[in-house]
Amino acid sequence: MKMVNLETWRARCFPSQRSESLQSREAWLTENNNADPDDFQSMVSFLERHHSDQFHSIVSSPDSDLHFPLFVDFAELFEEVYRVACLLLFQPNTYLRVFDAAALSAQKTVLADCKKGVEKKSIHVRINTCGSVLEFPETFPSIGRVRVQHHGILLTLKGIVIRSGAMKMHEGERTYMCHKCKNSFPVHPLVEARNSISLPSICPFQNSKPCSGTKFQYVENTIVCHDYQEIKIQESTQVLGVGAIPRSILVILKDDLVDVVKAGGIHFKF
């Protein structure tokens, strides 16, 4: 696979320049799980074509309340649906959620075809980095070389788990309603900012005549909570020079990833 630098990928994925107000509205929409319908449908179609076996295994489980992983090869996604792969690379906080929603949609097709199984409420797309651009140096830095330039993109990190915290619960979503048009929309608190809520400056709904509402009200009993765990991983001393101090980094695990690793001398890739 030909190596392409991150700015080239970013330019190919986001070629057009839009007005500041439209960019602001679109940025908020994507950050809160409202993707372009064409991108969403591309995800659904990709999952239906390549992951029907995993879906059959998931729907065959009798417990609908568990969280189920769905493993997607990034190399395959990159070759077949390039734009979606770029969106996932540069906006993972947004598009991993969108991919999860696409998985729930694709699940319905599988259930309709097989006529049996239990519909699941929580399916999470997990990315297999093997043989993909996520193993290039720009997206696979050593822990000690993670910098500001890596903020907000999908990274591969490898290290030893040196600490695993207790499992906790955290708020992952709540719903607000626009006072003007009465439409409701989800908002996702930022874990990195102590679960702070960021509301849009203008109502995100756009019909033939976009709503320009600026006042929103929390909808009672719409908070969705998730399992949450913090772990710390550290560079392996085997790849460091003599006398070098191994660096560590905090990693947040959620849902099906919680409580799957323990502290000890085992290498993991994230």
N, C-alpha and C positions, 0 to 999 in steps of 0.2 A: 504494500500500500504506500502510495506516494505521501511523503510528509508535507503537510501544509501548515503554515503558522496560524496562530489563533486569530490574528487580525484579518487574515484572508478569509477564514471560515466565517467570522463575524460579519464581514462586508458582504459575503455571498448570501448570508442568511437574512440580513436586514439592509437591503440595497436602497430603499426609498427614504426620502426625507419628508416628514409631515409637519404640520404646524405644531407649535408648542402645546396648545390646548388639547389638540387631538392626541398627541403623543402622551400627554399627562393622563388623559382618560384611558387610553389603550394600555398604558403601563399599569394603571391600577386594576384594570379588568384582568390582565394576564396574571398579575400577582395574586388575584383572588379567584383563580380557577375558572375564568371565563375565556376560553381559547377561541381562536378563529374556527368556525364550524368546519371548514375544509381540513384544517390540521387535525381536528378531533376525529373526523371521519377517516382520515388517513391512518390514524392510530388504531381505530376500531378495525379497519380492513386488514391492516398488517397483523394484528393479533388473531383475527379470525383465520387468516391464511396459514400462519406459522405455529400457532399455539393451541390448536384444538385439543391435542392430547393432554396438555396440562389442564385445560379447562375441564375436560371430562374427569380427570383425577380430582380436581377441586370440587366439582358439583356432586361427586359420588360420596363425599364426606357427609355424614348426617348432621353435624353441628353447624348451624348457619351463623353462629355468633363469633366463631373463631376468626383470626386474621390469617389470610392465606397469601404466600408469596407466589409471584408469577415471574419466572426468569426469562429475560429477554437479552439476546446477544446484541451488543452495541454495534459490532462489526456488520452484522446482517442488516440492522436498522439503518446504518450509515450508507450502505450500498444501495438499499432499496428505497428508503424514504429520507433522502438527504436533508431536506428542510426540517423535518421533525427531529432528526438526530441533532441538528445544529441548535434548535430550540431547547432541546433537552440538555445539551452541552452548556449553553450560555445562560439558561434560566431554569436550572434544575428544581429550585423551590416551587416554581410554578408548574412546570410541565411534568414532574413526577406525579403531582396531584391530578393533573389532567389525564395522564396515562392511566392512573388508577380508575378514574371515571370511565375511560374508554374500555378498560378491562371489564368493568361491571356491565357496560353496554354489550360488549362482545359475548359475555357470559349468557346473556338472554338468547342470542342466536344459537349457541350451543345447546342450551336447554330446550329450545323449540325444535331443534333437529333430532335430539336423542330421546325426547319425550319422557325422560326420567332424570332424577337428580334433585338436589336441594339448592335453591338460589342462595348465594352468599352475599352478605352485606359488606364485607371488607376484603378486597383483593388488592395487593400492593405489587406493582411492577418493580422488580429488582434487576439491576443491570449487571450482566456478565461482561467484563472488560476484555477478556482474552482475545488477542489478535486484533484489537481495535486501536483507534487513535487515542483512546484513553490510556494506552500504555506508552505513548510518546512522552519524552521528557517534559514537555510543557504542561501536560495533564497528569503526570506521574512523578511529582517531585519527591525527594526525600523529605521526611518530616521537618528536618532542620532548615529546609529551603522553601518552605511555604511562606509566601509573601502576600502583600496587598493585592498584587496583580492576579492572584488566584481567587480572590474573594468573589463569591457568587457564581462560580462555574463548577461544573462537575469534575471532581478530582478522584484519582486513585491514590490511596495511601497504603503503605505497608509497614507494619510494626508489631511489637510485642505488647499484649495487654498487660499493663502493670497495675491497674486499679479498675475495679468494677463497682459502681455505686448501687444503691438499693433501687428497686423498681418503684416508680412514682406515677401519679396521674397528672396530666396537664391539659389545659383547655386548648383544643385544636381548631375550633370553629364556633362562630355564633352568627346569627342572622339579624339583619337590620332591614327596616322598611322605610321607603321614601315617603315623606309626608305629602308630597305633591301628586305623584302618580300611583302611590300605594303598592308599587312593586317591591318585592323582597329580594335581598341578595346576601350571599355568605361573605363573612370577613374572617380571615385567618390571622390570629395573633402571632407576633414575631417572637419565637423562642429566644433568639439571640438578644432581643431587647426586653427581656424579662416579661414576655407575653403581652407587650403593649399592643393596643389596638390602633390601627391607622385607617380612618374612614376617608372615602373619596371627597374631593372638594365639590364635585358635581355628580348628580345621580348617574350611575353607569349605564342605565337603560337607554338604548337608542332604537327607536322605531322610525317610522316615516318622518316623525317630528320628535327629535330627542327631548327627553325631559331635562329641565334645567334646575331641578330641585336641589337644595343645599342643606335641608334639614332631614335628619334620619333618626329613627327610634328603634331601640333594641326590641326584638320580638321575644317575648317571654318563653322560657323552656326550650330554647333552640341551641343551647350550648352542647357541643360534642366534645367528649374527653378522650384522650389517648393514653395508653401505657407509655412510659418514658423512663429512660435510664441514661446516666452519664458514665462513660468509661474513659480511661486515659491510655493512649498507646505511645510507645517509645521506639526510637530507632534501634536497630540491632547493632550491638557493639562490633559485630563481625565485619560490618561494611564501613566502619569509621577508622580513621587513622589512629596511631598510637597516641594516647593522652587526650584524645578528643572526648568531649562530654556529650553523651547522647541526649538529643532533644526529645520532648514529648508534646503531645497535643490532645486536647479534650475532644471527644467524639460523642455525639448525641444519638442514641438508638431509640426507635419508636416502633410500636405495634408488634409485628411478628419478629422483629430483630431484638426485642427486649429479652434479656436473660439467656441468650444463646452462646455468649462467650464468658469465660471466667479469667481472672488474673492468673498469669503463669507464663512459663517459657514457651509460648506457642505463637507463631507468626500468623498474622491475619492481614488480608487486603480489604480495604473499605472503599 
